[in-house]
Amino acid sequence: MNLGTLGLAGLFVVIWASAFNAARVIALEWPPLMALSLRFAIGVPVLAAVAWLMRAPPPARADLSRVAAMGAFGMGGYLGCAWAASALIPSGLVALLSATAPLFVALGETLLFGRRLPARAWTGLGLGWAGVAMLGLPRAAPGLEAAAMGGIVLALLGALSQAGGLLAFAPARARLSPWTSNLGQTMVAALAVAPFALVLEPLPVTLPGWTGAAALAWSILVVGLGGYAMYFVLLRRLPASSAAALQLLAPPVAALIGWAILDERLMPTDLVGGAVTLAGLALLLRSPR
């Protein structure tokens, strides 16, 4: 990994981690699927304008199904489940469970594409998960009794959905513009999430407070526009399992953001777990393919 890719990966991790904090704020003030549908609806014209300014080429017809799969599962299914889970369980626990996506991706690469990951890669993934567990479990333990089992299941389903979308999209990642890919998947995600919001959540919906509105704006502009564009760029530079493994860093970084901005308590296991996760991620990225 060169210096430019390393810097891009670090910025992506910070933005990706902040999404869990923002989702928690939004879900406590607004119906989460309705808010997510609004995020997609606002994001589509913004992304269309950016794609037009960047003169980004549209996907080839052969790749449309892969973009659609990434939108339906990698964005709509993943974020829909994660935002819904954020209304039921603590955001740290959502981040912890969402971090299982790289394990699903690596397993899918082996079972579906016949790619054998070396022992070092599996060791790195296992070490990364151990670090995430060291971070998340002590923080989540006090809230486990009050946490709804449905929220835990939703977060795991979201991780599985993201892995499925990523595996479907990965063969086309080198051929597609990140801007038109992000636009296409956001359009599909909007169509996928809106029906669930209308059926499962009550109407009418009251307006959120200023904190919820600010969190929604951050989610739309910074995470939805910048974060996913960075993710597609990283998918062109890294193997799918390595790009997905960057998400293992989201829980420790989210804990630091919560401590610095939201006045959340920082535990010693946060620092230790983050260090173990970094070691596992480094081992995975340095393993041969």
C-alpha positions as a Markdown table, in Angstrom:
| # | Residue | x | y | z |
|---|---|---|---|---|
| 1 | Met | 0.0 | 0.0 | 0.0 |
| 2 | Asn | 1.6 | 3.3 | -1.1 |
| 3 | Leu | 1.4 | 6.5 | 0.9 |
| 4 | Gly | -1.5 | 7.9 | -1.0 |
| 5 | Thr | -3.7 | 4.8 | -0.6 |
| 6 | Leu | -2.7 | 4.7 | 3.1 |
| 7 | Gly | -3.9 | 8.3 | 3.6 |
| 8 | Leu | -7.1 | 7.7 | 1.7 |
| 9 | Ala | -7.8 | 4.5 | 3.8 |
| 10 | Gly | -7.2 | 6.4 | 7.0 |
| 11 | Leu | -9.6 | 9.2 | 6.1 |
| 12 | Phe | -12.2 | 6.6 | 4.9 |
| 13 | Val | -12.0 | 4.8 | 8.3 |
| 14 | Val | -12.7 | 8.1 | 10.2 |
| 15 | Ile | -15.7 | 8.9 | 8.0 |
| 16 | Trp | -17.0 | 5.3 | 8.2 |
| 17 | Ala | -16.7 | 5.2 | 11.9 |
| 18 | Ser | -18.5 | 8.5 | 12.4 |
| 19 | Ala | -21.5 | 7.0 | 10.5 |
| 20 | Phe | -22.4 | 4.9 | 13.5 |
| 21 | Asn | -22.4 | 7.9 | 15.8 |
| 22 | Ala | -24.6 | 9.9 | 13.4 |
| 23 | Ala | -27.0 | 6.9 | 12.9 |
| 24 | Arg | -27.5 | 6.6 | 16.6 |
| 25 | Val | -28.3 | 10.3 | 17.0 |
| 26 | Ile | -30.8 | 10.1 | 14.1 |
| 27 | Ala | -32.5 | 6.9 | 15.1 |
| 28 | Leu | -33.2 | 8.2 | 18.6 |
| 29 | Glu | -35.0 | 11.2 | 17.2 |
| 30 | Trp | -36.6 | 9.9 | 13.9 |
| 31 | Pro | -37.9 | 6.7 | 12.4 |
| 32 | Pro | -34.6 | 5.3 | 11.1 |
| 33 | Leu | -35.8 | 3.9 | 7.8 |
| 34 | Met | -37.7 | 7.0 | 6.9 |
| 35 | Ala | -34.6 | 9.1 | 7.7 |
| 36 | Leu | -32.4 | 6.8 | 5.6 |
| 37 | Ser | -34.9 | 7.1 | 2.7 |
| 38 | Leu | -34.6 | 10.9 | 3.0 |
| 39 | Arg | -30.9 | 10.6 | 3.0 |
| 40 | Phe | -31.0 | 8.6 | -0.2 |
| 41 | Ala | -33.5 | 10.9 | -1.9 |
| 42 | Ile | -31.4 | 14.0 | -1.2 |
| 43 | Gly | -28.2 | 12.2 | -2.1 |
| 44 | Val | -29.3 | 11.2 | -5.6 |
| 45 | Pro | -29.4 | 14.7 | -7.2 |
| 46 | Val | -26.2 | 15.7 | -5.4 |
| 47 | Leu | -24.4 | 12.7 | -6.7 |
| 48 | Ala | -25.9 | 13.2 | -10.2 |
| 49 | Ala | -24.5 | 16.8 | -10.2 |
| 50 | Val | -21.1 | 15.6 | -9.1 |
| 51 | Ala | -21.0 | 12.8 | -11.7 |
| 52 | Trp | -21.9 | 15.3 | -14.4 |
| 53 | Leu | -19.2 | 17.8 | -13.3 |
| 54 | Met | -16.6 | 15.0 | -13.1 |
| 55 | Arg | -17.7 | 13.8 | -16.6 |
| 56 | Ala | -17.9 | 10.3 | -15.1 |
| 57 | Pro | -18.8 | 7.6 | -17.7 |
| 58 | Pro | -22.0 | 5.6 | -17.0 |
| 59 | Pro | -21.6 | 1.8 | -16.3 |
| 60 | Ala | -21.6 | -0.6 | -19.2 |
| 61 | Arg | -24.8 | -2.6 | -19.6 |
| 62 | Ala | -23.0 | -5.8 | -18.5 |
| 63 | Asp | -22.1 | -4.1 | -15.2 |
| 64 | Leu | -25.6 | -2.7 | -14.4 |
| 65 | Ser | -26.6 | -5.8 | -12.5 |
| 66 | Arg | -23.5 | -5.6 | -10.3 |
| 67 | Val | -24.1 | -1.9 | -9.5 |
| 68 | Ala | -27.7 | -2.8 | -8.7 |
| 69 | Ala | -26.7 | -5.6 | -6.4 |
| 70 | Met | -24.3 | -3.3 | -4.6 |
| 71 | Gly | -27.0 | -0.8 | -4.2 |
| 72 | Ala | -29.7 | -3.2 | -3.0 |
| 73 | Phe | -27.5 | -5.2 | -0.6 |
| 74 | Gly | -24.2 | -3.4 | -0.1 |
| 75 | Met | -25.9 | -0.1 | 0.7 |
| 76 | Gly | -29.7 | -0.4 | 1.1 |
| 77 | Gly | -29.7 | -3.7 | 3.0 |
| 78 | Tyr | -26.6 | -2.9 | 5.0 |
| 79 | Leu | -27.6 | 0.6 | 6.0 |
| 80 | Gly | -31.3 | -0.2 | 6.5 |
| 81 | Cys | -30.4 | -3.0 | 8.9 |
| 82 | Ala | -27.7 | -0.9 | 10.7 |
| 83 | Trp | -29.9 | 2.2 | 11.1 |
| 84 | Ala | -32.9 | 0.1 | 12.3 |
| 85 | Ala | -30.6 | -1.7 | 14.8 |
| 86 | Ser | -29.3 | 1.7 | 16.0 |
| 87 | Ala | -32.7 | 2.4 | 17.4 |
| 88 | Leu | -32.7 | -0.8 | 19.4 |
| 89 | Ile | -29.1 | -1.4 | 20.6 |
| 90 | Pro | -26.1 | 0.9 | 21.4 |
| 91 | Ser | -24.1 | 2.2 | 18.5 |
| 92 | Gly | -20.9 | 0.6 | 19.7 |
| 93 | Leu | -22.6 | -2.8 | 19.5 |
| 94 | Val | -23.9 | -2.0 | 16.0 |
| 95 | Ala | -20.4 | -1.1 | 14.9 |
| 96 | Leu | -19.0 | -4.3 | 16.5 |
| 97 | Leu | -21.5 | -6.6 | 14.7 |
| 98 | Ser | -21.1 | -4.7 | 11.5 |
| 99 | Ala | -17.4 | -5.4 | 11.6 |
| 100 | Thr | -18.1 | -9.1 | 10.9 |
| 101 | Ala | -18.6 | -8.1 | 7.2 |
| 102 | Pro | -14.9 | -8.8 | 6.3 |
| 103 | Leu | -15.2 | -12.3 | 7.6 |
| 104 | Phe | -18.2 | -12.9 | 5.4 |
| 105 | Val | -16.4 | -11.4 | 2.4 |
| 106 | Ala | -13.3 | -13.6 | 2.9 |
| 107 | Leu | -15.5 | -16.7 | 3.3 |
| 108 | Gly | -17.4 | -15.7 | 0.2 |
| 109 | Glu | -14.2 | -15.2 | -1.8 |
| 110 | Thr | -13.2 | -18.7 | -0.9 |
| 111 | Leu | -16.6 | -20.5 | -1.5 |
| 112 | Leu | -17.8 | -18.5 | -4.5 |
| 113 | Phe | -14.7 | -17.5 | -6.4 |
| 114 | Gly | -12.4 | -20.4 | -5.3 |
| 115 | Arg | -9.8 | -17.9 | -4.0 |
| 116 | Arg | -7.7 | -19.5 | -1.3 |
| 117 | Leu | -6.7 | -17.0 | 1.3 |
| 118 | Pro | -3.3 | -17.8 | 2.9 |
| 119 | Ala | -3.0 | -18.7 | 6.5 |
| 120 | Arg | -1.6 | -15.2 | 7.2 |
| 121 | Ala | -4.7 | -13.6 | 5.9 |
| 122 | Trp | -7.0 | -15.7 | 8.0 |
| 123 | Thr | -4.8 | -15.0 | 11.0 |
| 124 | Gly | -5.1 | -11.3 | 10.3 |
| 125 | Leu | -8.8 | -11.5 | 10.1 |
| 126 | Gly | -9.1 | -13.5 | 13.3 |
| 127 | Leu | -6.7 | -11.1 | 15.1 |
| 128 | Gly | -8.7 | -8.1 | 13.8 |
| 129 | Trp | -12.0 | -9.6 | 15.0 |
| 130 | Ala | -10.4 | -10.4 | 18.4 |
| 131 | Gly | -9.4 | -6.7 | 18.7 |
| 132 | Val | -12.9 | -5.6 | 17.8 |
| 133 | Ala | -14.3 | -8.0 | 20.4 |
| 134 | Met | -11.9 | -6.6 | 23.0 |
| 135 | Leu | -13.2 | -3.2 | 22.3 |
| 136 | Gly | -16.9 | -3.8 | 21.9 |
| 137 | Leu | -17.8 | -6.5 | 24.4 |
| 138 | Pro | -16.8 | -4.6 | 27.6 |
| 139 | Arg | -18.6 | -1.5 | 26.3 |
| 140 | Ala | -21.7 | -3.4 | 25.2 |
| 141 | Ala | -22.0 | -5.6 | 28.3 |
| 142 | Pro | -23.8 | -3.1 | 30.5 |
| 143 | Gly | -26.5 | -2.7 | 27.8 |
| 144 | Leu | -26.9 | -6.3 | 26.7 |
| 145 | Glu | -29.8 | -7.0 | 29.0 |
| 146 | Ala | -31.8 | -4.1 | 27.6 |
| 147 | Ala | -30.7 | -4.6 | 24.0 |
| 148 | Ala | -33.4 | -6.2 | 21.9 |
| 149 | Met | -32.4 | -9.4 | 20.2 |
| 150 | Gly | -34.0 | -8.1 | 17.1 |
| 151 | Gly | -31.4 | -5.3 | 16.9 |
| 152 | Ile | -28.5 | -7.8 | 17.2 |
| 153 | Val | -30.0 | -9.9 | 14.4 |
| 154 | Leu | -30.6 | -6.8 | 12.3 |
| 155 | Ala | -26.9 | -5.7 | 12.6 |
| 156 | Leu | -25.6 | -9.2 | 11.7 |
| 157 | Leu | -28.0 | -9.3 | 8.7 |
| 158 | Gly | -26.7 | -5.9 | 7.6 |
| 159 | Ala | -23.1 | -7.2 | 7.7 |
| 160 | Leu | -24.1 | -10.2 | 5.7 |
| 161 | Ser | -26.0 | -8.1 | 3.2 |
| 162 | Gln | -23.0 | -5.8 | 2.7 |
| 163 | Ala | -20.7 | -8.7 | 2.1 |
| 164 | Gly | -23.1 | -10.1 | -0.5 |
| 165 | Gly | -23.3 | -6.8 | -2.4 |
| 166 | Leu | -19.5 | -6.4 | -2.2 |
| 167 | Leu | -18.9 | -9.8 | -3.6 |
| 168 | Ala | -21.3 | -9.2 | -6.5 |
| 169 | Phe | -19.7 | -5.8 | -7.3 |
| 170 | Ala | -16.1 | -6.8 | -6.9 |
| 171 | Pro | -15.4 | -8.2 | -10.4 |
| 172 | Ala | -16.4 | -4.9 | -12.0 |
| 173 | Arg | -14.7 | -2.5 | -9.5 |
| 174 | Ala | -11.7 | -1.7 | -11.9 |
| 175 | Arg | -14.0 | -0.8 | -14.8 |
| 176 | Leu | -16.5 | 1.6 | -13.1 |
| 177 | Ser | -16.2 | 5.2 | -12.1 |
| 178 | Pro | -16.7 | 5.7 | -8.3 |
| 179 | Trp | -19.1 | 8.6 | -8.9 |
| 180 | Thr | -21.5 | 6.8 | -11.3 |
| 181 | Ser | -21.2 | 3.7 | -9.1 |
| 182 | Asn | -22.2 | 5.7 | -6.0 |
| 183 | Leu | -25.0 | 7.4 | -7.9 |
| 184 | Gly | -26.4 | 4.1 | -9.3 |
| 185 | Gln | -26.2 | 2.2 | -6.0 |
| 186 | Thr | -27.9 | 5.2 | -4.1 |
| 187 | Met | -30.8 | 5.2 | -6.6 |
| 188 | Val | -31.2 | 1.4 | -6.1 |
| 189 | Ala | -30.9 | 1.7 | -2.3 |
| 190 | Ala | -33.6 | 4.4 | -2.3 |
| 191 | Leu | -36.0 | 2.1 | -4.1 |
| 192 | Ala | -35.1 | -0.8 | -1.9 |
| 193 | Val | -35.5 | 1.0 | 1.5 |
| 194 | Ala | -38.5 | 3.3 | 0.9 |
| 195 | Pro | -41.2 | 0.5 | 0.8 |
| 196 | Phe | -40.0 | -0.9 | 4.1 |
| 197 | Ala | -40.1 | 2.6 | 5.7 |
| 198 | Leu | -43.7 | 3.2 | 4.5 |
| 199 | Val | -44.9 | -0.2 | 5.7 |
| 200 | Leu | -43.0 | -0.6 | 9.0 |
| 201 | Glu | -42.9 | 2.9 | 10.3 |
| 202 | Pro | -45.8 | 5.2 | 11.4 |
| 203 | Leu | -46.9 | 8.3 | 9.6 |
| 204 | Pro | -47.0 | 11.3 | 9.8 |
| 205 | Val | -43.3 | 11.9 | 10.8 |
| 206 | Thr | -42.4 | 14.9 | 12.9 |
| 207 | Leu | -39.3 | 16.9 | 12.1 |
| 208 | Pro | -36.1 | 16.1 | 14.1 |
| 209 | Gly | -34.3 | 18.5 | 16.4 |
| 210 | Trp | -31.2 | 20.4 | 15.3 |
| 211 | Thr | -28.9 | 17.6 | 16.5 |
| 212 | Gly | -30.8 | 15.0 | 14.4 |
| 213 | Ala | -30.8 | 17.3 | 11.4 |
| 214 | Ala | -27.1 | 18.0 | 11.7 |
| 215 | Ala | -26.4 | 14.2 | 12.0 |
| 216 | Leu | -28.5 | 13.6 | 8.9 |
| 217 | Ala | -26.7 | 16.3 | 7.0 |
| 218 | Trp | -23.3 | 14.7 | 8.0 |
| 219 | Ser | -24.6 | 11.3 | 6.9 |
| 220 | Ile | -25.7 | 12.6 | 3.5 |
| 221 | Leu | -22.8 | 14.9 | 2.6 |
| 222 | Val | -19.8 | 13.4 | 4.3 |
| 223 | Val | -20.6 | 9.7 | 4.6 |
| 224 | Gly | -23.0 | 9.3 | 1.7 |
| 225 | Leu | -21.0 | 11.4 | -0.8 |
| 226 | Gly | -17.4 | 11.3 | 0.4 |
| 227 | Gly | -17.2 | 8.0 | 2.2 |
| 228 | Tyr | -18.7 | 5.8 | -0.4 |
| 229 | Ala | -16.7 | 7.5 | -3.2 |
| 230 | Met | -13.5 | 6.8 | -1.2 |
| 231 | Tyr | -14.7 | 3.2 | -0.7 |
| 232 | Phe | -15.1 | 2.6 | -4.5 |
| 233 | Val | -11.6 | 4.1 | -5.1 |
| 234 | Leu | -10.1 | 1.7 | -2.5 |
| 235 | Leu | -11.9 | -1.2 | -4.1 |
| 236 | Arg | -10.0 | -0.4 | -7.3 |
| 237 | Arg | -6.7 | -0.4 | -5.4 |
| 238 | Leu | -7.1 | -3.2 | -2.9 |
| 239 | Pro | -8.5 | -6.8 | -2.9 |
| 240 | Ala | -12.1 | -6.9 | -1.9 |
| 241 | Ser | -11.4 | -8.6 | 1.5 |
| 242 | Ser | -8.7 | -6.1 | 2.3 |
| 243 | Ala | -10.9 | -3.1 | 1.5 |
| 244 | Ala | -13.7 | -4.5 | 3.6 |
| 245 | Ala | -11.3 | -5.3 | 6.4 |
| 246 | Leu | -10.7 | -1.5 | 6.9 |
| 247 | Gln | -14.1 | -1.5 | 8.5 |
| 248 | Leu | -12.6 | -3.5 | 11.4 |
| 249 | Leu | -11.1 | -0.1 | 12.5 |
| 250 | Ala | -14.5 | 1.5 | 12.7 |
| 251 | Pro | -15.4 | 0.4 | 16.3 |
| 252 | Pro | -12.2 | 1.7 | 17.9 |
| 253 | Val | -12.3 | 5.0 | 15.9 |
| 254 | Ala | -16.0 | 5.4 | 16.7 |
| 255 | Ala | -15.1 | 5.0 | 20.4 |
| 256 | Leu | -12.5 | 7.7 | 20.1 |
| 257 | Ile | -15.0 | 10.0 | 18.4 |
| 258 | Gly | -17.6 | 9.3 | 21.0 |
| 259 | Trp | -15.1 | 10.1 | 23.8 |
| 260 | Ala | -13.8 | 13.4 | 22.1 |
| 261 | Ile | -17.1 | 14.8 | 20.9 |
| 262 | Leu | -20.0 | 13.0 | 22.6 |
| 263 | Asp | -18.4 | 12.8 | 26.0 |
| 264 | Glu | -18.5 | 9.0 | 26.1 |
| 265 | Arg | -16.3 | 7.1 | 28.4 |
| 266 | Leu | -13.0 | 5.7 | 26.9 |
| 267 | Met | -12.0 | 2.4 | 28.5 |
| 268 | Pro | -8.5 | 0.8 | 28.6 |
| 269 | Thr | -9.8 | -2.1 | 26.5 |
| 270 | Asp | -10.6 | 0.5 | 23.7 |
| 271 | Leu | -6.9 | 1.3 | 23.4 |
| 272 | Val | -5.8 | -2.3 | 23.6 |
| 273 | Gly | -8.5 | -3.6 | 21.2 |
| 274 | Gly | -7.7 | -0.9 | 18.7 |
| 275 | Ala | -4.0 | -1.8 | 18.8 |
| 276 | Val | -4.8 | -5.5 | 18.3 |
| 277 | Thr | -7.2 | -4.7 | 15.4 |
| 278 | Leu | -4.4 | -2.5 | 13.7 |
| 279 | Ala | -2.0 | -5.5 | 14.0 |
| 280 | Gly | -4.5 | -7.9 | 12.5 |
| 281 | Leu | -5.3 | -5.5 | 9.6 |
| 282 | Ala | -1.6 | -4.9 | 8.9 |
| 283 | Leu | -1.2 | -8.7 | 8.8 |
| 284 | Leu | -4.1 | -9.1 | 6.4 |
| 285 | Leu | -2.9 | -6.3 | 4.0 |
| 286 | Arg | 0.6 | -7.7 | 3.9 |
| 287 | Ser | -0.5 | -11.2 | 3.1 |
| 288 | Pro | 0.0 | -12.4 | -0.5 |
| 289 | Arg | -2.9 | -13.1 | -2.9 |
